[in-house]
């Protein structure tokens, strides 16, 4: 994978400190509030002390490979240290341990550091779990509302007779999200200019809205994982609408490079919209994810397994202590 270094892959696949502890002396959590479980990035650390020293540390994590690696790194740093020195297990220390993180993934180290410090604070409460508060910039709720001007301009334009309302909503969300970003619309969606024009002509032929043709600020968007894009393209064969399937596959690859949940990075209103879109246009991909794993985790797990690695801590999902974080009962998204 292009953005996973050997060091990060090593830590992401290190399961030596994953799991739970019986009667821990401290429990720290991020993203596991009653209204957050399964909706946000989540980390839980558990500490067992001998005197004032961390004798054993265990963690659970719901996040990307960078988040897994950050948790493994901070657990390694913290084990054996006195509680009074755990503040040294900072974001900077985690990044140094990992040999650096891509700039757009720094929040992964921040989540791990926050959860560890919450576990330290928990010791004073005699082991009652302490929750750290996520920075609002890491919030994983929907980005686009139905009142978004670009979304409204697109969705209110006359609809062609041969397209589904669900597809117009899907691509209106994607275009409105891309319009907020400093790159050209095509680049933000991982498309060529002619592909973007064909997509607009297909779904919004009578809209007056115009995409951005060039970036408004210097710099490039998060790097697309081209192995992921090629994997997604293998599911286009047999799709009922090959052009739309091709656009969606490339867009998913581009938006998967952004932090947080894939459905959020795509600008969708709610998580099930993503599975529904994949079912319409990449049905063999939907069928392949037969355990209904969350999409970003599923896709990168496939890549890791293809390269001989393993991001998940257990080869059997049902035996894994993170099962409830990856698979939410009744959630088909």
C-alpha positions in Angstrom: 0.0 0.0 0.0 1.4 3.3 -1.0 1.0 5.2 2.3 1.6 2.4 4.7 5.3 2.1 5.5 6.9 -1.1 6.7 7.0 0.3 10.3 3.3 1.3 10.3 2.3 -2.1 8.8 4.3 -3.8 11.5 2.5 -2.0 14.3 -0.9 -2.2 12.6 -0.6 -6.0 12.5 0.8 -6.3 16.0 -1.8 -8.0 18.2 0.4 -8.6 21.2 -1.5 -6.0 23.3 -5.0 -6.2 21.8 -7.9 -7.5 23.8 -9.4 -6.8 27.3 -8.3 -7.1 30.9 -10.3 -8.6 33.9 -10.8 -5.9 36.6 -8.4 -3.3 35.1 -7.2 -0.5 37.3 -7.9 2.1 34.6 -10.1 2.3 31.5 -9.9 5.2 29.0 -12.2 5.6 26.0 -12.6 7.8 23.0 -15.7 7.5 20.7 -17.6 5.0 22.8 -20.4 7.1 24.2 -23.9 5.7 24.0 -24.6 7.7 20.8 -21.2 7.1 19.3 -20.5 3.3 19.3 -20.1 2.2 15.7 -20.6 5.7 14.4 -17.2 7.2 15.2 -13.6 6.3 15.4 -13.2 4.5 18.7 -10.3 3.5 21.0 -10.3 1.9 24.5 -7.3 1.4 26.7 -7.2 -0.8 29.8 -4.3 -0.7 32.4 -3.3 -3.1 35.1 -0.9 -1.7 37.6 1.8 -3.0 39.9 2.3 -0.3 42.5 2.3 2.9 40.4 3.7 1.2 37.3 1.8 0.0 34.2 2.3 -3.8 34.4 -0.1 -4.8 31.6 -1.8 -2.7 28.9 -4.5 -3.8 26.5 -6.5 -1.9 23.9 -9.4 -2.2 21.5 -9.7 -0.1 18.4 -12.2 0.7 15.6 -10.4 2.7 12.9 -8.1 2.5 10.0 -4.7 0.9 9.9 -3.0 4.1 11.0 -5.2 4.2 14.1 -4.4 0.5 14.9 -0.7 1.3 14.4 -0.9 4.3 16.7 -2.6 2.3 19.4 0.0 -0.5 19.2 2.8 2.1 19.3 1.5 4.0 22.4 0.8 0.7 24.2 4.4 -0.4 23.6 5.6 3.0 24.8 3.5 3.0 27.9 3.9 -0.6 29.2 6.3 -0.6 32.2 6.2 3.1 32.8 5.1 4.8 36.0 1.7 6.5 35.7 3.4 9.8 36.4 5.4 9.6 33.2 2.7 8.5 30.8 2.2 12.1 29.7 5.4 11.5 27.7 3.4 9.1 25.5 2.3 12.1 23.4 1.3 12.5 19.8 4.8 13.4 19.0 6.2 10.3 20.7 3.7 8.1 18.9 4.6 9.6 15.5 8.3 9.2 16.2 7.7 5.5 17.2 5.9 5.0 13.9 8.6 6.8 11.9 6.1 9.5 11.0 2.5 9.6 9.9 1.0 11.2 6.8 -0.2 14.7 7.8 -3.8 13.9 7.2 -3.5 11.0 9.6 -2.1 12.8 12.6 -5.5 12.6 14.2 -4.9 8.8 14.6 -2.1 9.4 17.1 -4.2 12.0 18.9 -7.0 9.5 19.4 -4.6 7.0 20.9 -2.9 9.5 23.1 -6.3 10.8 24.4 -7.6 7.4 25.2 -4.4 6.5 27.1 -4.5 9.7 29.2 -8.2 8.9 29.9 -7.1 5.5 31.2 -4.6 7.2 33.5 -7.3 9.6 34.8 -9.5 6.5 35.4 -7.1 5.1 37.9 -8.1 7.8 40.4 -11.8 6.7 40.0 -10.9 3.2 41.0 -11.2 1.8 37.5 -14.4 3.5 36.4 -14.2 4.2 32.7 -13.3 7.8 31.7 -14.2 9.1 28.3 -12.1 11.7 26.5 -13.8 14.2 24.3 -13.1 14.1 20.6 -11.9 17.2 18.9 -14.8 18.6 16.9 -12.6 18.5 13.8 -12.6 14.7 14.1 -16.3 14.4 14.3 -17.7 11.7 12.0 -21.2 13.0 11.5 -22.7 13.8 8.1 -21.1 16.8 6.3 -23.8 17.6 3.9 -27.4 18.7 4.7 -30.3 18.9 2.2 -30.1 22.7 2.5 -26.6 22.8 1.1 -26.7 25.2 -1.8 -24.8 23.1 -4.3 -26.8 20.0 -3.4 -30.1 21.9 -3.8 -29.1 23.4 -7.1 -28.3 19.9 -8.5 -31.2 18.0 -7.0 -33.8 20.7 -7.9 -32.8 20.7 -11.6 -35.1 18.7 -13.9 -34.4 15.0 -13.7 -33.9 12.8 -16.7 -36.6 10.1 -17.0 -34.2 7.2 -17.0 -32.2 7.8 -13.8 -33.1 6.9 -10.2 -33.7 9.5 -7.6 -31.3 7.7 -5.3 -28.5 8.1 -7.8 -29.1 11.8 -8.3 -29.0 12.2 -4.5 -25.8 10.1 -4.3 -23.9 12.2 -6.9 -25.4 15.5 -5.7 -23.9 14.7 -2.2 -20.5 13.8 -3.7 -20.4 17.0 -5.9 -21.5 19.2 -3.0 -18.8 17.7 -0.8 -16.1 18.1 -3.5 -17.2 21.7 -4.1 -16.3 22.5 -0.4 -12.7 21.4 -0.9 -9.9 23.4 -2.4 -9.1 21.1 -5.3 -10.8 20.9 -8.7 -14.0 18.9 -8.5 -12.7 16.1 -10.8 -9.5 15.7 -8.7 -11.5 15.7 -5.4 -13.5 12.8 -6.8 -10.7 10.9 -8.4 -12.1 11.3 -11.9 -10.8 12.6 -15.2 -12.4 15.8 -16.5 -14.3 14.0 -19.3 -15.6 11.5 -16.8 -16.9 14.3 -14.6 -18.6 15.9 -17.6 -20.2 12.6 -18.6 -21.5 12.1 -15.0 -23.0 15.6 -14.9 -24.7 15.1 -18.3 -26.1 11.7 -17.1 -27.6 12.9 -13.8 -27.9 16.7 -14.0 -28.1 17.6 -17.7 -30.2 20.7 -17.1 -28.5 22.1 -14.0 -26.7 25.5 -14.2 -24.2 24.5 -11.6 -20.6 24.4 -12.8 -17.8 22.3 -11.2 -14.5 23.9 -10.2 -11.9 23.5 -13.0 -8.8 24.2 -11.0 -7.7 24.2 -7.4 -8.4 27.3 -5.2 -5.4 26.7 -2.9 -1.9 25.1 -3.4 -1.4 21.5 -2.5 -2.8 18.1 -3.4 -5.6 16.0 -1.9 -4.9 12.9 0.2 -3.0 10.4 -2.0 -5.2 7.8 -3.6 -4.2 4.2 -2.9 -3.9 2.9 -6.4 -4.0 -0.7 -5.3 -7.4 0.0 -3.7 -8.6 1.6 -6.9 -7.5 -1.5 -8.9 -9.3 -3.8 -6.4 -12.5 -1.8 -6.7 -12.3 -1.8 -10.5 -12.3 -5.6 -10.5 -16.0 -5.4 -9.3 -17.1 -3.4 -12.4 -17.4 -6.5 -14.6 -21.0 -7.6 -14.7 -22.3 -4.3 -13.3 -25.7 -3.3 -14.7 -24.5 0.2 -15.6 -20.7 0.1 -16.3 -20.1 3.8 -16.7 -21.7 4.6 -13.3 -20.0 1.6 -11.7 -16.7 2.8 -13.0 -17.3 6.4 -11.7 -18.4 5.0 -8.3 -15.4 2.7 -8.0 -12.9 5.5 -8.6 -14.7 7.9 -6.3 -14.7 5.4 -3.5 -10.9 4.9 -3.9 -10.4 8.7 -3.8 -12.7 9.4 -0.8 -11.2 6.4 1.1 -8.0 8.4 1.3 -9.6 10.9 3.6 -9.7 10.5 7.4 -12.7 8.9 9.1 -15.6 7.0 7.8 -16.0 6.5 4.1 -19.7 7.5 4.0 -18.8 10.7 5.7 -16.0 11.5 3.3 -18.4 10.9 0.5 -20.8 13.5 1.9 -23.7 11.0 2.3 -26.5 11.8 4.8 -26.3 8.4 6.5 -24.3 5.2 6.5 -26.8 2.9 4.7 -26.7 5.0 1.6 -23.2 3.7 0.8 -24.2 0.1 0.9 -27.3 0.8 -1.1 -25.2 2.6 -3.8 -22.7 -0.3 -3.9 -25.6 -2.8 -4.2 -27.0 -0.9 -7.2 -23.7 -0.4 -9.1 -21.1 -2.8 -7.7 -23.3 -5.8 -6.7 -20.5 -8.3 -6.7 -18.7 -6.1 -4.1 -21.8 -6.0 -1.9 -22.0 -9.8 -2.2 -18.3 -10.3 -1.3 -18.8 -8.3 2.0 -21.2 -11.0 3.1 -20.5 -10.4 6.8 -21.5 -6.7 6.4 -18.2 -5.3 7.7 -17.9 -1.5 7.6 -16.8 -0.6 4.1 -13.5 1.1 4.7 -12.3 -1.5 7.1 -13.4 -4.3 4.7 -11.6 -2.8 1.7 -8.3 -2.2 3.4 -8.6 -5.6 5.1 -8.8 -7.1 1.6 -5.7 -5.3 0.5 -3.8 -6.3 3.6 -4.7 -9.9 3.1 -3.7 -9.8 -0.6 -0.2 -8.6 0.4 0.2 -11.2 3.0 -0.5 -9.0 6.0 -3.3 -8.8 8.5 -4.7 -5.6 10.0 -7.4 -7.3 12.1 -6.2 -8.9 15.3 -8.2 -12.1 14.7 -8.4 -14.2 11.5 -11.9 -15.2 12.7 -14.2 -12.2 13.1 -16.5 -13.9 15.5 -13.6 -14.6 17.9 -12.4 -11.0 17.9 -12.9 -8.6 20.9 -13.6 -5.8 18.4 -16.6 -7.6 16.8 -19.1 -5.1 18.1 -17.0 -2.1 16.8 -16.8 -3.5 13.2 -20.2 -5.1 13.0 -23.2 -3.3 14.5 -26.2 -5.6 14.9 -29.0 -4.8 12.4 -26.7 -2.4 10.5 -26.4 -3.4 6.9 -24.1 -0.5 5.9 
